[in-house]
């Protein structure tokens, strides 16, 4: 689950429609640091740890999964705002043409 640790848990969350886009506001029990999601490199081998960069997802409180490359995050104290952003042209090309990695 996004943002949770042994010491930090979700207090409340809401799913909203903002300008035609779905956005989540998640309230945590403790302040958050600025989250970091790395975009996959455009060329060459990827190094995403145990999960390749292109397959990383963000799981939201209602169970929805969004590809990490398509997530926009904003932090304000104990509140995390999550929305889906439009994937880059390169990401869309890689989805359509499987040999382009």
C-alpha positions as CSV (number, residue, x, y, z in Angstrom):
1,X,0.0,0.0,0.0
2,X,1.3,3.4,-0.9
3,X,3.0,5.3,1.9
4,X,2.4,2.9,4.8
5,X,5.1,1.6,7.1
6,X,5.2,-0.1,10.5
7,X,4.8,3.3,12.2
8,X,2.7,5.1,9.6
9,X,-0.8,4.0,8.6
10,X,-3.8,5.4,6.7
11,X,-6.2,7.4,8.8
12,X,-8.7,8.4,6.1
13,X,-8.9,8.6,2.3
14,X,-11.3,9.9,-0.3
15,X,-11.6,9.3,-4.0
16,X,-12.7,12.5,-5.9
17,X,-13.3,13.6,-9.5
18,X,-11.2,16.7,-10.2
19,X,-11.5,18.2,-13.7
20,X,-12.6,14.9,-15.1
21,X,-9.7,13.0,-13.6
22,X,-9.9,10.6,-10.6
23,X,-7.8,11.9,-7.7
24,X,-7.2,10.3,-4.3
25,X,-6.5,12.2,-1.1
26,X,-4.9,10.0,1.5
27,X,-4.5,11.1,5.1
28,X,-1.7,9.4,7.2
29,X,-1.1,9.2,10.9
30,X,2.4,10.8,10.5
31,X,3.9,13.4,8.2
32,X,5.2,12.1,4.8
33,X,8.4,12.8,3.0
34,X,8.4,13.7,-0.7
35,X,7.8,10.4,-2.5
36,X,10.1,9.3,-5.3
37,X,9.0,7.2,-8.3
38,X,11.7,6.6,-10.8
39,X,10.7,6.6,-14.5
40,X,12.2,3.7,-16.5
41,X,15.3,4.6,-18.6
42,X,14.5,5.2,-22.3
43,X,17.3,2.9,-23.6
44,X,19.4,0.1,-22.3
45,X,18.9,-2.3,-19.4
46,X,16.5,-1.4,-16.6
47,X,17.2,-1.8,-12.9
48,X,14.0,-1.8,-10.9
49,X,15.1,-4.0,-8.1
50,X,12.9,-7.1,-7.8
51,X,10.3,-5.6,-10.1
52,X,11.3,-4.2,-13.5
53,X,10.6,-0.4,-13.8
54,X,8.0,-0.9,-16.5
55,X,6.0,-3.3,-14.3
56,X,5.9,-1.2,-11.1
57,X,2.5,-0.2,-9.9
58,X,1.1,2.0,-7.1
59,X,-1.7,0.3,-5.2
60,X,-4.4,2.6,-3.8
61,X,-6.7,2.1,-0.8
62,X,-9.6,0.9,-2.9
63,X,-7.5,-1.7,-4.6
64,X,-6.9,0.2,-7.9
65,X,-3.5,-0.2,-9.3
66,X,-1.9,2.5,-11.4
67,X,1.4,2.0,-13.4
68,X,4.1,3.9,-11.4
69,X,5.1,5.8,-14.6
70,X,1.6,7.3,-14.8
71,X,1.3,8.6,-11.2
72,X,1.5,12.2,-10.1
73,X,2.0,12.7,-6.4
74,X,1.7,15.8,-4.2
75,X,2.5,15.9,-0.4
76,X,1.2,18.4,2.1
77,X,2.2,17.4,5.7
78,X,0.2,14.2,6.4
79,X,-1.8,14.3,3.2
80,X,-0.9,12.6,-0.1
81,X,-2.7,13.5,-3.3
82,X,-2.5,10.9,-6.0
83,X,-3.7,11.2,-9.6
84,X,-3.1,9.5,-12.8
85,X,-1.2,11.5,-15.4
86,X,-1.1,10.9,-19.1
87,X,1.6,8.5,-20.0
88,X,4.5,9.8,-22.1
89,X,4.6,9.2,-25.8
90,X,7.6,6.9,-25.3
91,X,5.6,4.8,-22.8
92,X,2.7,4.5,-25.2
93,X,5.0,3.4,-28.0
94,X,6.6,0.7,-25.8
95,X,3.1,-0.6,-25.0
96,X,2.2,-0.9,-28.7
97,X,5.6,-2.2,-30.0
98,X,6.8,-5.0,-27.6
99,X,10.3,-5.2,-29.0
100,X,11.0,-1.6,-28.2
101,X,12.4,-1.6,-24.7
